[in-house]
Amino acid sequence: MSIAEKIFIKAQALPADAQNALLQIVELLAQNPVAEDEEWSRFSLSRAMNGLEEETWPDYTGAPNFQKWQ
């Protein structure tokens, strides 16, 4: 029995208001919220990095700056 068939059988046993709630959940999942989450993540990162282009950063191109443990 497929997952869709199992969901169908269980949904039939639910009262009408629970079936309506289940339908809303399925429709929400069908909208691909993962893509929306990725879009918000990119937007959030871009806002967090906003203005950092002008920041002065230390120069890490030279020799390592650490003391040898003795």
N, CA, C and O atoms as a Tripos MOL2 file, in Angstrom:
@<TRIPOS>MOLECULE
protein
  280   279    70     0     0
PROTEIN
NO_CHARGES

@<TRIPOS>ATOM
      1 N           0.8540   -1.1770    0.0000 N.3       1 MET1
      2 CA          0.0000    0.0000    0.0000 C.3       1 MET1
      3 C           0.9000    1.2400    0.0000 C.2       1 MET1
      4 O           1.8510    1.3180    0.7780 O.2       1 MET1
      5 N           0.6020    2.1980   -0.8620 N.am      2 SER2
      6 CA          1.4210    3.4020   -0.9700 C.3       2 SER2
      7 C           1.1160    4.3620    0.1850 C.2       2 SER2
      8 O           0.1130    4.2220    0.8860 O.2       2 SER2
      9 N           1.9760    5.3030    0.3530 N.am      3 ILE3
     10 CA          1.7820    6.3150    1.4060 C.3       3 ILE3
     11 C           0.5130    7.1150    1.1330 C.2       3 ILE3
     12 O          -0.2520    7.4020    2.0540 O.2       3 ILE3
     13 N           0.2890    7.4760   -0.1270 N.am      4 ALA4
     14 CA         -0.9120    8.2360   -0.4860 C.3       4 ALA4
     15 C          -2.1780    7.4550   -0.1300 C.2       4 ALA4
     16 O          -3.1530    8.0370    0.3460 O.2       4 ALA4
     17 N          -2.1660    6.1450   -0.3580 N.am      5 GLU5
     18 CA         -3.3260    5.3110   -0.0110 C.3       5 GLU5
     19 C          -3.5290    5.2660    1.4950 C.2       5 GLU5
     20 O          -4.6650    5.3150    1.9660 O.2       5 GLU5
     21 N          -2.4510    5.1730    2.2540 N.am      6 LYS6
     22 CA         -2.5560    5.1670    3.7210 C.3       6 LYS6
     23 C          -3.1320    6.4900    4.2200 C.2       6 LYS6
     24 O          -3.9820    6.5070    5.1100 O.2       6 LYS6
     25 N          -2.6710    7.5850    3.6500 N.am      7 ILE7
     26 CA         -3.1880    8.9010    4.0400 C.3       7 ILE7
     27 C          -4.6730    8.9940    3.7000 C.2       7 ILE7
     28 O          -5.4650    9.4910    4.5010 O.2       7 ILE7
     29 N          -5.0490    8.5210    2.5260 N.am      8 PHE8
     30 CA         -6.4460    8.5620    2.0880 C.3       8 PHE8
     31 C          -7.3490    7.7910    3.0470 C.2       8 PHE8
     32 O          -8.4160    8.2760    3.4250 O.2       8 PHE8
     33 N          -6.9230    6.5930    3.4380 N.am      9 ILE9
     34 CA         -7.7280    5.7570    4.3380 C.3       9 ILE9
     35 C          -7.8900    6.4290    5.6990 C.2       9 ILE9
     36 O          -8.9880    6.4580    6.2560 O.2       9 ILE9
     37 N          -6.7930    6.9690    6.2310 N.am     10 LYS10
     38 CA         -6.8710    7.6370    7.5350 C.3      10 LYS10
     39 C          -7.6990    8.9130    7.4490 C.2      10 LYS10
     40 O          -8.4330    9.2360    8.3820 O.2      10 LYS10
     41 N          -7.5880    9.6450    6.3330 N.am     11 ALA11
     42 CA         -8.3370   10.8880    6.1660 C.3      11 ALA11
     43 C          -9.8450   10.6250    6.1060 C.2      11 ALA11
     44 O         -10.6390   11.4250    6.6000 O.2      11 ALA11
     45 N         -10.2310    9.5080    5.5030 N.am     12 GLN12
     46 CA        -11.6590    9.1730    5.4130 C.3      12 GLN12
     47 C         -12.2650    8.9570    6.7950 C.2      12 GLN12
     48 O         -13.4550    9.2020    6.9930 O.2      12 GLN12
     49 N         -11.4710    8.5050    7.7420 N.am     13 ALA13
     50 CA        -11.9860    8.2230    9.0810 C.3      13 ALA13
     51 C         -12.0890    9.4820    9.9440 C.2      13 ALA13
     52 O         -12.6710    9.4430   11.0270 O.2      13 ALA13
     53 N         -11.5330   10.5870    9.4750 N.am     14 LEU14
     54 CA        -11.5600   11.8270   10.2480 C.3      14 LEU14
     55 C         -12.8880   12.5510   10.0860 C.2      14 LEU14
     56 O         -13.5610   12.4010    9.0660 O.2      14 LEU14
     57 N         -13.2690   13.3450   11.1000 N.am     15 PRO15
     58 CA        -14.4560   14.1940   10.9300 C.3      15 PRO15
     59 C         -14.1780   15.2960    9.8940 C.2      15 PRO15
     60 O         -13.0250   15.5730    9.5620 O.2      15 PRO15
     61 N         -15.2350   15.9050    9.4000 N.am     16 ALA16
     62 CA        -15.1220   16.8800    8.3110 C.3      16 ALA16
     63 C         -14.1810   18.0360    8.6460 C.2      16 ALA16
     64 O         -13.4030   18.4540    7.7880 O.2      16 ALA16
     65 N         -14.2330   18.5620    9.8720 N.am     17 ASP17
     66 CA        -13.3580   19.6910   10.2110 C.3      17 ASP17
     67 C         -11.8830   19.2760   10.2270 C.2      17 ASP17
     68 O         -11.0150   20.0610    9.8480 O.2      17 ASP17
     69 N         -11.6030   18.0620   10.6580 N.am     18 ALA18
     70 CA        -10.2270   17.5640   10.6360 C.3      18 ALA18
     71 C          -9.7680   17.3020    9.1900 C.2      18 ALA18
     72 O          -8.6030   17.5210    8.8570 O.2      18 ALA18
     73 N         -10.6850   16.8350    8.3400 N.am     19 GLN19
     74 CA        -10.3420   16.6420    6.9330 C.3      19 GLN19
     75 C          -9.9950   17.9800    6.2780 C.2      19 GLN19
     76 O          -9.0700   18.0690    5.4720 O.2      19 GLN19
     77 N         -10.7510   19.0150    6.6380 N.am     20 ASN20
     78 CA        -10.4850   20.3500    6.1040 C.3      20 ASN20
     79 C          -9.1100   20.8440    6.5620 C.2      20 ASN20
     80 O          -8.3610   21.4190    5.7730 O.2      20 ASN20
     81 N          -8.7840   20.6210    7.8290 N.am     21 ALA21
     82 CA         -7.4750   21.0190    8.3450 C.3      21 ALA21
     83 C          -6.3640   20.2490    7.6340 C.2      21 ALA21
     84 O          -5.3260   20.8190    7.2990 O.2      21 ALA21
     85 N          -6.5840   18.9630    7.4060 N.am     22 LEU22
     86 CA         -5.5970   18.1440    6.6950 C.3      22 LEU22
     87 C          -5.4120   18.6410    5.2600 C.2      22 LEU22
     88 O          -4.2890   18.6800    4.7580 O.2      22 LEU22
     89 N          -6.4950   19.0160    4.6070 N.am     23 LEU23
     90 CA         -6.4130   19.5500    3.2480 C.3      23 LEU23
     91 C          -5.5920   20.8320    3.2260 C.2      23 LEU23
     92 O          -4.7880   21.0350    2.3160 O.2      23 LEU23
     93 N          -5.7810   21.6890    4.2070 N.am     24 GLN24
     94 CA         -5.0100   22.9350    4.2740 C.3      24 GLN24
     95 C          -3.5170   22.6470    4.4410 C.2      24 GLN24
     96 O          -2.6790   23.3260    3.8470 O.2      24 GLN24
     97 N          -3.1930   21.6500    5.2450 N.am     25 ILE25
     98 CA         -1.7890   21.2690    5.4480 C.3      25 ILE25
     99 C          -1.1920   20.7450    4.1490 C.2      25 ILE25
    100 O          -0.0740   21.1050    3.7840 O.2      25 ILE25
    101 N          -1.9420   19.8920    3.4520 N.am     26 VAL26
    102 CA         -1.4590   19.3360    2.1850 C.3      26 VAL26
    103 C          -1.2540   20.4530    1.1660 C.2      26 VAL26
    104 O          -0.2560   20.4520    0.4460 O.2      26 VAL26
    105 N          -2.1840   21.4040    1.0940 N.am     27 GLU27
    106 CA         -2.0390   22.5230    0.1630 C.3      27 GLU27
    107 C          -0.8280   23.3810    0.5220 C.2      27 GLU27
    108 O          -0.1270   23.8640   -0.3670 O.2      27 GLU27
    109 N          -0.5800   23.5720    1.8000 N.am     28 LEU28
    110 CA          0.5960   24.3280    2.2350 C.3      28 LEU28
    111 C           1.8800   23.6130    1.8230 C.2      28 LEU28
    112 O           2.8150   24.2440    1.3300 O.2      28 LEU28
    113 N           1.9220   22.3190    2.0210 N.am     29 LEU29
    114 CA          3.0990   21.5490    1.6220 C.3      29 LEU29
    115 C           3.2930   21.5600    0.1080 C.2      29 LEU29
    116 O           4.4260   21.5340   -0.3730 O.2      29 LEU29
    117 N           2.2150   21.5970   -0.6280 N.am     30 ALA30
    118 CA          2.3000   21.5980   -2.0820 C.3      30 ALA30
    119 C           2.8530   22.9150   -2.6290 C.2      30 ALA30
    120 O           3.2760   22.9720   -3.7840 O.2      30 ALA30
    121 N           2.8530   23.9590   -1.8240 N.am     31 GLN31
    122 CA          3.3730   25.2540   -2.2560 C.3      31 GLN31
    123 C           4.8960   25.3070   -2.2210 C.2      31 GLN31
    124 O           5.4800   26.3380   -2.5560 O.2      31 GLN31
    125 N           5.5470   24.2250   -1.8250 N.am     32 ASN32
    126 CA          7.0010   24.1280   -1.7630 C.3      32 ASN32
    127 C           7.5920   25.1630   -0.8000 C.2      32 ASN32
    128 O           8.3070   26.0660   -1.2360 O.2      32 ASN32
    129 N           7.3050   25.0460    0.5000 N.am     33 PRO33
    130 CA          7.8340   26.0180    1.4610 C.3      33 PRO33
    131 C           9.3570   25.9750    1.5710 C.2      33 PRO33
    132 O           9.9550   26.9280    2.0710 O.2      33 PRO33
    133 N           9.9960   24.9060    1.1220 N.am     34 VAL34
    134 CA         11.4500   24.8290    1.1870 C.3      34 VAL34
    135 C          12.0690   25.9250    0.3280 C.2      34 VAL34
    136 O          13.0200   26.5820    0.7500 O.2      34 VAL34
    137 N          11.5340   26.1250   -0.8750 N.am     35 ALA35
    138 CA         12.0460   27.1830   -1.7480 C.3      35 ALA35
    139 C          11.8510   28.5470   -1.1070 C.2      35 ALA35
    140 O          12.7120   29.4190   -1.2250 O.2      35 ALA35
    141 N          10.7230   28.7360   -0.4260 N.am     36 GLU36
    142 CA         10.4720   30.0090    0.2530 C.3      36 GLU36
    143 C          11.4730   30.2010    1.3890 C.2      36 GLU36
    144 O          11.9620   31.3120    1.5920 O.2      36 GLU36
    145 N          11.7870   29.1400    2.1310 N.am     37 ASP37
    146 CA         12.7760   29.2350    3.2050 C.3      37 ASP37
    147 C          14.1410   29.6100    2.6520 C.2      37 ASP37
    148 O          14.8550   30.4160    3.2480 O.2      37 ASP37
    149 N          14.5060   29.0340    1.5220 N.am     38 GLU38
    150 CA         15.7880   29.3570    0.8960 C.3      38 GLU38
    151 C          15.8170   30.8220    0.4710 C.2      38 GLU38
    152 O          16.8360   31.4980    0.6170 O.2      38 GLU38
    153 N          14.7030   31.3040   -0.0520 N.am     39 GLU39
    154 CA         14.6330   32.7110   -0.4680 C.3      39 GLU39
    155 C          14.8010   33.6320    0.7320 C.2      39 GLU39
    156 O          15.5250   34.6240    0.6510 O.2      39 GLU39
    157 N          14.1390   33.3150    1.8500 N.am     40 TRP40
    158 CA         14.2760   34.1300    3.0560 C.3      40 TRP40
    159 C          15.6950   34.0570    3.6040 C.2      40 TRP40
    160 O          16.2100   35.0490    4.1180 O.2      40 TRP40
    161 N          16.3260   32.9030    3.5020 N.am     41 SER41
    162 CA         17.7100   32.7650    3.9780 C.3      41 SER41
    163 C          18.6480   33.6560    3.1800 C.2      41 SER41
    164 O          19.5030   34.3330    3.7510 O.2      41 SER41
    165 N          18.4890   33.6550    1.8530 N.am     42 ARG42
    166 CA         19.3290   34.5240    1.0130 C.3      42 ARG42
    167 C          19.0780   35.9920    1.3420 C.2      42 ARG42
    168 O          20.0220   36.7760    1.4330 O.2      42 ARG42
    169 N          17.8140   36.3690    1.5200 N.am     43 PHE43
    170 CA         17.4730   37.7440    1.8500 C.3      43 PHE43
    171 C          18.0750   38.1260    3.2040 C.2      43 PHE43
    172 O          18.6470   39.2060    3.3500 O.2      43 PHE43
    173 N          17.9470   37.2480    4.1790 N.am     44 SER44
    174 CA         18.4800   37.5170    5.5140 C.3      44 SER44
    175 C          19.9870   37.7000    5.4780 C.2      44 SER44
    176 O          20.5190   38.6150    6.1080 O.2      44 SER44
    177 N          20.6780   36.8390    4.7460 N.am     45 LEU45
    178 CA         22.1280   36.9480    4.6400 C.3      45 LEU45
    179 C          22.5180   38.2520    3.9500 C.2      45 LEU45
    180 O          23.4630   38.9190    4.3690 O.2      45 LEU45
    181 N          21.7970   38.6140    2.9000 N.am     46 SER46
    182 CA         22.1360   39.8540    2.2010 C.3      46 SER46
    183 C          21.9270   41.0660    3.1020 C.2      46 SER46
    184 O          22.7010   42.0210    3.0380 O.2      46 SER46
    185 N          20.8930   41.0400    3.9400 N.am     47 ARG47
    186 CA         20.6490   42.1580    4.8600 C.3      47 ARG47
    187 C          21.7080   42.1830    5.9630 C.2      47 ARG47
    188 O          22.1320   43.2590    6.3830 O.2      47 ARG47
    189 N          22.1340   41.0220    6.4310 N.am     48 ALA48
    190 CA         23.1500   40.9550    7.4840 C.3      48 ALA48
    191 C          24.4960   41.4560    6.9700 C.2      48 ALA48
    192 O          25.2600   42.0590    7.7220 O.2      48 ALA48
    193 N          24.7900   41.2110    5.6950 N.am     49 MET49
    194 CA         26.0650   41.6160    5.1190 C.3      49 MET49
    195 C          26.0300   43.0410    4.5730 C.2      49 MET49
    196 O          27.0570   43.5610    4.1370 O.2      49 MET49
    197 N          24.8650   43.6720    4.5910 N.am     50 ASN50
    198 CA         24.7110   45.0060    4.0330 C.3      50 ASN50
    199 C          25.6460   45.9940    4.7240 C.2      50 ASN50
    200 O          25.6320   46.1130    5.9490 O.2      50 ASN50
    201 N          26.4500   46.6960    3.9460 N.am     51 GLY51
    202 CA         27.3470   47.7090    4.4760 C.3      51 GLY51
    203 C          28.7160   47.1920    4.8450 C.2      51 GLY51
    204 O          29.6120   47.9850    5.1350 O.2      51 GLY51
    205 N          28.9090   45.8790    4.8440 N.am     52 LEU52
    206 CA         30.2100   45.3400    5.2370 C.3      52 LEU52
    207 C          31.2690   45.5160    4.1570 C.2      52 LEU52
    208 O          32.4580   45.3150    4.4060 O.2      52 LEU52
    209 N          30.8320   45.8930    2.9510 N.am     53 GLU53
    210 CA         31.7990   46.0950    1.8770 C.3      53 GLU53
    211 C          32.7830   47.2080    2.2140 C.2      53 GLU53
    212 O          33.9330   47.1720    1.7790 O.2      53 GLU53
    213 N          32.3390   48.1960    2.9850 N.am     54 GLU54
    214 CA         33.1800   49.3400    3.3250 C.3      54 GLU54
    215 C          34.0160   49.1200    4.5830 C.2      54 GLU54
    216 O          34.8250   49.9770    4.9370 O.2      54 GLU54
    217 N          33.8380   47.9980    5.2590 N.am     55 GLU55
    218 CA         34.5640   47.7220    6.4920 C.3      55 GLU55
    219 C          36.0470   47.5010    6.2210 C.2      55 GLU55
    220 O          36.4280   47.0310    5.1490 O.2      55 GLU55
    221 N          36.8740   47.8400    7.1940 N.am     56 THR56
    222 CA         38.3060   47.5850    7.1220 C.3      56 THR56
    223 C          38.5700   46.2430    7.7850 C.2      56 THR56
    224 O          38.1780   46.0170    8.9300 O.2      56 THR56
    225 N          39.2370   45.3560    7.0580 N.am     57 TRP57
    226 CA         39.4980   44.0180    7.5530 C.3      57 TRP57
    227 C          41.0000   43.8310    7.7630 C.2      57 TRP57
    228 O          41.7860   44.4020    7.0070 O.2      57 TRP57
    229 N          41.4250   43.0590    8.7530 N.am     58 PRO58
    230 CA         42.8570   42.8170    8.9640 C.3      58 PRO58
    231 C          43.4630   42.0480    7.7960 C.2      58 PRO58
    232 O          42.7770   41.3040    7.0950 O.2      58 PRO58
    233 N          44.7510   42.2420    7.6060 N.am     59 ASP59
    234 CA         45.4710   41.5670    6.5250 C.3      59 ASP59
    235 C          45.9740   40.2230    7.0350 C.2      59 ASP59
    236 O          46.8050   40.1710    7.9410 O.2      59 ASP59
    237 N          45.4730   39.1420    6.4580 N.am     60 TYR60
    238 CA         45.8680   37.7970    6.8650 C.3      60 TYR60
    239 C          46.8170   37.1510    5.8580 C.2      60 TYR60
    240 O          47.0080   35.9360    5.8860 O.2      60 TYR60
    241 N          47.4060   37.9380    4.9790 N.am     61 THR61
    242 CA         48.2350   37.3660    3.9330 C.3      61 THR61
    243 C          49.6520   37.0620    4.3950 C.2      61 THR61
    244 O          50.3700   36.3290    3.7140 O.2      61 THR61
    245 N          50.0740   37.6020    5.5310 N.am     62 GLY62
    246 CA         51.4410   37.3910    6.0100 C.3      62 GLY62
    247 C          51.6020   36.0700    6.7260 C.2      62 GLY62
    248 O          50.7420   35.1920    6.6510 O.2      62 GLY62
    249 N          52.7330   35.9400    7.4300 N.am     63 ALA63
    250 CA         53.0310   34.7230    8.1850 C.3      63 ALA63
    251 C          52.0220   34.5650    9.3210 C.2      63 ALA63
    252 O          51.4520   35.5530    9.7840 O.2      63 ALA63
    253 N          51.8000   33.3510    9.7640 N.am     64 PRO64
    254 CA         50.8740   33.1160   10.8750 C.3      64 PRO64
    255 C          51.2900   33.9020   12.1090 C.2      64 PRO64
    256 O          52.4760   34.0020   12.4230 O.2      64 PRO64
    257 N          50.3280   34.4430   12.7870 N.am     65 ASN65
    258 CA         50.5730   35.2640   13.9620 C.3      65 ASN65
    259 C          50.1870   34.4710   15.2050 C.2      65 ASN65
    260 O          49.1040   34.6610   15.7600 O.2      65 ASN65
    261 N          51.0690   33.5910   15.6350 N.am     66 PHE66
    262 CA         50.8030   32.8120   16.8270 C.3      66 PHE66
    263 C          52.1230   32.4900   17.5230 C.2      66 PHE66
    264 O          53.1890   32.5420   16.9100 O.2      66 PHE66
    265 N          52.0390   32.1630   18.7870 N.am     67 GLN67
    266 CA         53.2230   31.7920   19.5380 C.3      67 GLN67
    267 C          53.2860   30.2730   19.6370 C.2      67 GLN67
    268 O          52.2730   29.5950   19.8120 O.2      67 GLN67
    269 N          54.5030   29.7640   19.5210 N.am     68 LYS68
    270 CA         54.6800   28.3350   19.6170 C.3      68 LYS68
    271 C          54.5930   27.9110   21.0890 C.2      68 LYS68
    272 O          55.2250   28.5030   21.9640 O.2      68 LYS68
    273 N          53.7980   26.8790   21.3310 N.am     69 TRP69
    274 CA         53.6590   26.3740   22.7000 C.3      69 TRP69
    275 C          54.9310   25.6590   23.1000 C.2      69 TRP69
    276 O          55.4620   24.8360   22.3540 O.2      69 TRP69
    277 N          55.4100   25.9830   24.2820 N.am     70 GLN70
    278 CA         56.6800   25.3680   24.7400 C.3      70 GLN70
    279 C          56.4410   24.4060   25.8840 C.2      70 GLN70
    280 O          57.3870   23.8030   26.3910 O.2      70 GLN70
@<TRIPOS>BOND
     1     1     2 1
     2     2     3 1
     3     3     4 2
     4     3     5 am
     5     5     6 1
     6     6     7 1
     7     7     8 2
     8     7     9 am
     9     9    10 1
    10    10    11 1
    11    11    12 2
    12    11    13 am
    13    13    14 1
    14    14    15 1
    15    15    16 2
    16    15    17 am
    17    17    18 1
    18    18    19 1
    19    19    20 2
    20    19    21 am
    21    21    22 1
    22    22    23 1
    23    23    24 2
    24    23    25 am
    25    25    26 1
    26    26    27 1
    27    27    28 2
    28    27    29 am
    29    29    30 1
    30    30    31 1
    31    31    32 2
    32    31    33 am
    33    33    34 1
    34    34    35 1
    35    35    36 2
    36    35    37 am
    37    37    38 1
    38    38    39 1
    39    39    40 2
    40    39    41 am
    41    41    42 1
    42    42    43 1
    43    43    44 2
    44    43    45 am
    45    45    46 1
    46    46    47 1
    47    47    48 2
    48    47    49 am
    49    49    50 1
    50    50    51 1
    51    51    52 2
    52    51    53 am
    53    53    54 1
    54    54    55 1
    55    55    56 2
    56    55    57 am
    57    57    58 1
    58    58    59 1
    59    59    60 2
    60    59    61 am
    61    61    62 1
    62    62    63 1
    63    63    64 2
    64    63    65 am
    65    65    66 1
    66    66    67 1
    67    67    68 2
    68    67    69 am
    69    69    70 1
    70    70    71 1
    71    71    72 2
    72    71    73 am
    73    73    74 1
    74    74    75 1
    75    75    76 2
    76    75    77 am
    77    77    78 1
    78    78    79 1
    79    79    80 2
    80    79    81 am
    81    81    82 1
    82    82    83 1
    83    83    84 2
    84    83    85 am
    85    85    86 1
    86    86    87 1
    87    87    88 2
    88    87    89 am
    89    89    90 1
    90    90    91 1
    91    91    92 2
    92    91    93 am
    93    93    94 1
    94    94    95 1
    95    95    96 2
    96    95    97 am
    97    97    98 1
    98    98    99 1
    99    99   100 2
   100    99   101 am
   101   101   102 1
   102   102   103 1
   103   103   104 2
   104   103   105 am
   105   105   106 1
   106   106   107 1
   107   107   108 2
   108   107   109 am
   109   109   110 1
   110   110   111 1
   111   111   112 2
   112   111   113 am
   113   113   114 1
   114   114   115 1
   115   115   116 2
   116   115   117 am
   117   117   118 1
   118   118   119 1
   119   119   120 2
   120   119   121 am
   121   121   122 1
   122   122   123 1
   123   123   124 2
   124   123   125 am
   125   125   126 1
   126   126   127 1
   127   127   128 2
   128   127   129 am
   129   129   130 1
   130   130   131 1
   131   131   132 2
   132   131   133 am
   133   133   134 1
   134   134   135 1
   135   135   136 2
   136   135   137 am
   137   137   138 1
   138   138   139 1
   139   139   140 2
   140   139   141 am
   141   141   142 1
   142   142   143 1
   143   143   144 2
   144   143   145 am
   145   145   146 1
   146   146   147 1
   147   147   148 2
   148   147   149 am
   149   149   150 1
   150   150   151 1
   151   151   152 2
   152   151   153 am
   153   153   154 1
   154   154   155 1
   155   155   156 2
   156   155   157 am
   157   157   158 1
   158   158   159 1
   159   159   160 2
   160   159   161 am
   161   161   162 1
   162   162   163 1
   163   163   164 2
   164   163   165 am
   165   165   166 1
   166   166   167 1
   167   167   168 2
   168   167   169 am
   169   169   170 1
   170   170   171 1
   171   171   172 2
   172   171   173 am
   173   173   174 1
   174   174   175 1
   175   175   176 2
   176   175   177 am
   177   177   178 1
   178   178   179 1
   179   179   180 2
   180   179   181 am
   181   181   182 1
   182   182   183 1
   183   183   184 2
   184   183   185 am
   185   185   186 1
   186   186   187 1
   187   187   188 2
   188   187   189 am
   189   189   190 1
   190   190   191 1
   191   191   192 2
   192   191   193 am
   193   193   194 1
   194   194   195 1
   195   195   196 2
   196   195   197 am
   197   197   198 1
   198   198   199 1
   199   199   200 2
   200   199   201 am
   201   201   202 1
   202   202   203 1
   203   203   204 2
   204   203   205 am
   205   205   206 1
   206   206   207 1
   207   207   208 2
   208   207   209 am
   209   209   210 1
   210   210   211 1
   211   211   212 2
   212   211   213 am
   213   213   214 1
   214   214   215 1
   215   215   216 2
   216   215   217 am
   217   217   218 1
   218   218   219 1
   219   219   220 2
   220   219   221 am
   221   221   222 1
   222   222   223 1
   223   223   224 2
   224   223   225 am
   225   225   226 1
   226   226   227 1
   227   227   228 2
   228   227   229 am
   229   229   230 1
   230   230   231 1
   231   231   232 2
   232   231   233 am
   233   233   234 1
   234   234   235 1
   235   235   236 2
   236   235   237 am
   237   237   238 1
   238   238   239 1
   239   239   240 2
   240   239   241 am
   241   241   242 1
   242   242   243 1
   243   243   244 2
   244   243   245 am
   245   245   246 1
   246   246   247 1
   247   247   248 2
   248   247   249 am
   249   249   250 1
   250   250   251 1
   251   251   252 2
   252   251   253 am
   253   253   254 1
   254   254   255 1
   255   255   256 2
   256   255   257 am
   257   257   258 1
   258   258   259 1
   259   259   260 2
   260   259   261 am
   261   261   262 1
   262   262   263 1
   263   263   264 2
   264   263   265 am
   265   265   266 1
   266   266   267 1
   267   267   268 2
   268   267   269 am
   269   269   270 1
   270   270   271 1
   271   271   272 2
   272   271   273 am
   273   273   274 1
   274   274   275 1
   275   275   276 2
   276   275   277 am
   277   277   278 1
   278   278   279 1
   279   279   280 2
@<TRIPOS>SUBSTRUCTURE
     1 MET1         2 RESIDUE 1 A MET
     2 SER2         6 RESIDUE 1 A SER
     3 ILE3        10 RESIDUE 1 A ILE
     4 ALA4        14 RESIDUE 1 A ALA
     5 GLU5        18 RESIDUE 1 A GLU
     6 LYS6        22 RESIDUE 1 A LYS
     7 ILE7        26 RESIDUE 1 A ILE
     8 PHE8        30 RESIDUE 1 A PHE
     9 ILE9        34 RESIDUE 1 A ILE
    10 LYS10       38 RESIDUE 1 A LYS
    11 ALA11       42 RESIDUE 1 A ALA
    12 GLN12       46 RESIDUE 1 A GLN
    13 ALA13       50 RESIDUE 1 A ALA
    14 LEU14       54 RESIDUE 1 A LEU
    15 PRO15       58 RESIDUE 1 A PRO
    16 ALA16       62 RESIDUE 1 A ALA
    17 ASP17       66 RESIDUE 1 A ASP
    18 ALA18       70 RESIDUE 1 A ALA
    19 GLN19       74 RESIDUE 1 A GLN
    20 ASN20       78 RESIDUE 1 A ASN
    21 ALA21       82 RESIDUE 1 A ALA
    22 LEU22       86 RESIDUE 1 A LEU
    23 LEU23       90 RESIDUE 1 A LEU
    24 GLN24       94 RESIDUE 1 A GLN
    25 ILE25       98 RESIDUE 1 A ILE
    26 VAL26      102 RESIDUE 1 A VAL
    27 GLU27      106 RESIDUE 1 A GLU
    28 LEU28      110 RESIDUE 1 A LEU
    29 LEU29      114 RESIDUE 1 A LEU
    30 ALA30      118 RESIDUE 1 A ALA
    31 GLN31      122 RESIDUE 1 A GLN
    32 ASN32      126 RESIDUE 1 A ASN
    33 PRO33      130 RESIDUE 1 A PRO
    34 VAL34      134 RESIDUE 1 A VAL
    35 ALA35      138 RESIDUE 1 A ALA
    36 GLU36      142 RESIDUE 1 A GLU
    37 ASP37      146 RESIDUE 1 A ASP
    38 GLU38      150 RESIDUE 1 A GLU
    39 GLU39      154 RESIDUE 1 A GLU
    40 TRP40      158 RESIDUE 1 A TRP
    41 SER41      162 RESIDUE 1 A SER
    42 ARG42      166 RESIDUE 1 A ARG
    43 PHE43      170 RESIDUE 1 A PHE
    44 SER44      174 RESIDUE 1 A SER
    45 LEU45      178 RESIDUE 1 A LEU
    46 SER46      182 RESIDUE 1 A SER
    47 ARG47      186 RESIDUE 1 A ARG
    48 ALA48      190 RESIDUE 1 A ALA
    49 MET49      194 RESIDUE 1 A MET
    50 ASN50      198 RESIDUE 1 A ASN
    51 GLY51      202 RESIDUE 1 A GLY
    52 LEU52      206 RESIDUE 1 A LEU
    53 GLU53      210 RESIDUE 1 A GLU
    54 GLU54      214 RESIDUE 1 A GLU
    55 GLU55      218 RESIDUE 1 A GLU
    56 THR56      222 RESIDUE 1 A THR
    57 TRP57      226 RESIDUE 1 A TRP
    58 PRO58      230 RESIDUE 1 A PRO
    59 ASP59      234 RESIDUE 1 A ASP
    60 TYR60      238 RESIDUE 1 A TYR
    61 THR61      242 RESIDUE 1 A THR
    62 GLY62      246 RESIDUE 1 A GLY
    63 ALA63      250 RESIDUE 1 A ALA
    64 PRO64      254 RESIDUE 1 A PRO
    65 ASN65      258 RESIDUE 1 A ASN
    66 PHE66      262 RESIDUE 1 A PHE
    67 GLN67      266 RESIDUE 1 A GLN
    68 LYS68      270 RESIDUE 1 A LYS
    69 TRP69      274 RESIDUE 1 A TRP
    70 GLN70      278 RESIDUE 1 A GLN
